[in-house]
Amino acid sequence: MSESKKQRRTFTPEYRREAATLVIDTGRSIAAVAKEIGVGEQSLGTWVKAEKQRRQGEGASTGPLGEDERAELARLQRENFELKQDNEFLGKAALDSNRECNTLIGRR
């Protein structure tokens, strides 16, 4: 008696990450995505867990900032503040210009 065994499928790490991303980024359930792409729910759940851990690892702190990193952070914060101020000013100027234009058009 010979039993025919089902061939076990293998998936590349890239495929696993992409499948997990479907669940994580779209907010769809593991069951729905698993059914759609034709993989087991448990397999996909394992891939999702691994991808979430991988993503957390990318954003994990590597310790306190060095002197150069602190200086760069301070520079970027100043630049960000200045850009926000410029943007706010330009927005107000555009509103004033629009009001003035509408006033001139209304006088005709």
HUHU-V862030 format. One record per pair of residues at least 24 apart in sequence whose C-alpha atoms are under 6 Angstrom apart, sorted by sequence separation. I is the first residue (numbers start at 1). J is the second residue. D is the distance in whole Angstrom. If there is no record, write none. Layout:
i = (I;I)
j = (J;J)
d = (D;D)
This chain:
i = (20;20;16)
j = (47;48;47)
d = (6;5;6)
